[in-house]
Amino acid sequence: MKTMGAAKFKEQCLSVLDRVDPDGVVITKHGKPVAKLIPISTDGAALIGALKGKLHIRSDILTTNLDWDAQS
């Protein structure tokens, strides 16, 4: 993972955006990390529906199945 100071990032922002790798770039101020630039991955869309048929809900997911008395 590459690290770069905020001033250098400001100067080279468009160039850095063109060549950012999957590990990203950590941006620092006074030597301390303040942000991480990572590319947006489109792989996440492939995960939608990936668990279909593999998970089974055994009870009502909208309840805790605990009885409670609001008066006490």
Contact map, one row per residue, 1 for C-alpha under 8 A:
111000000000000000000011110000000000000000000000000000000000000000000000
111100000000000000000011110000000000000000000000000000000000000000000000
111110000000000000000000111100000000000000000000000000000000000000000000
011111011000000000000000111100000000000000000000000000000000000000000000
001111111000000000000000001111100000000000000000000000000000000000000000
000111111100000000000000001110000000000000000000000000000000000000000000
000011111110000000000000000000000000000000000000000000000000000000000000
000111111111000000000000000000000000000000000000000000000000000000000000
000111111111100100000000001000000000000000000000000000000000000000000000
000001111111100000000000000000000000000000000000000000000000000000000000
000000111111100000000000000000000000000000000000000000000000000000000000
000000011111111100000000000000000000000000000000000000000000000000000000
000000001111111110000000000000000000000000000000000000000000000000000000
000000000001111111000000000000000000000000000000000000000000000000000000
000000000001111111100000000000000000000000000000000000000000000000000000
000000001001111111110000000000000000000000000000000000000000000000000000
000000000000111111110000000000000000000000000000000000000000000000000000
000000000000011111110000000000000000000000000000000000000000000000000000
000000000000001111111000000000000000000000000000000000000000000000000000
000000000000000111111111100000000000111000000000000000000000000000000000
000000000000000000111111100000000000011000000000000000000000000000000000
000000000000000000011111000000000000011000000000000000000000000000000000
110000000000000000011111100000000000010000000000000000000000000000000000
110000000000000000011111110000000001111000000000000000000000000000000000
111100000000000000011011111000000001110000000000000000000000000000000000
111100000000000000000001111100001111100000000000000000000000000000000000
001111001000000000000000111110001111100000000000000000000000000000000000
001111000000000000000000011111111110000000000000000000000000000000000000
000011000000000000000000001111111100000000000000000000000000000000000000
000010000000000000000000000111110000000000000000000000000000000000000000
000010000000000000000000000111111000000000000000000000000000000000000000
000000000000000000000000000111111100000000000000000000000000000000000000
000000000000000000000000011110111111000000000000000000000000000000000000
000000000000000000000000011110011111000000000000000000000000000000000000
000000000000000000000000011100001111100000000000000000000000000000000000
000000000000000000000001111000001111110000000000000000000000000000000000
000000000000000000010001111000000011111000000000000000000000000000000000
000000000000000000011111100000000001111100000000000000000000000000000000
000000000000000000011101000000000000111110000000000000000000000000000000
000000000000000000000000000000000000011111000000000000000000000000000000
000000000000000000000000000000000000001111110000000000000000000000000000
000000000000000000000000000000000000000111111100000000000000000000000000
000000000000000000000000000000000000000011111110000000000000000000000000
000000000000000000000000000000000000000011111111000000000000000000000000
000000000000000000000000000000000000000001111111000000000000000000000000
000000000000000000000000000000000000000001111111110000000000000000000000
000000000000000000000000000000000000000000111111110000000000000000000000
000000000000000000000000000000000000000000011111111000000000000000000000
000000000000000000000000000000000000000000000111111100000000000000000000
000000000000000000000000000000000000000000000111111100000000000000000000
000000000000000000000000000000000000000000000001111111100000000000000000
000000000000000000000000000000000000000000000000111111100000000000000000
000000000000000000000000000000000000000000000000001111110000000000000000
000000000000000000000000000000000000000000000000001111110000000000000000
000000000000000000000000000000000000000000000000001111111000000000000000
000000000000000000000000000000000000000000000000000011111100000000000000
000000000000000000000000000000000000000000000000000000111111100000000000
000000000000000000000000000000000000000000000000000000011111000000000000
000000000000000000000000000000000000000000000000000000001111100000000000
000000000000000000000000000000000000000000000000000000001111111000000000
000000000000000000000000000000000000000000000000000000001011111100000000
000000000000000000000000000000000000000000000000000000000001111100000000
000000000000000000000000000000000000000000000000000000000001111111000000
000000000000000000000000000000000000000000000000000000000000111111000000
000000000000000000000000000000000000000000000000000000000000001111100000
000000000000000000000000000000000000000000000000000000000000001111110000
000000000000000000000000000000000000000000000000000000000000000011111000
000000000000000000000000000000000000000000000000000000000000000001111100
000000000000000000000000000000000000000000000000000000000000000000111111
000000000000000000000000000000000000000000000000000000000000000000011111
000000000000000000000000000000000000000000000000000000000000000000001111
000000000000000000000000000000000000000000000000000000000000000000001111
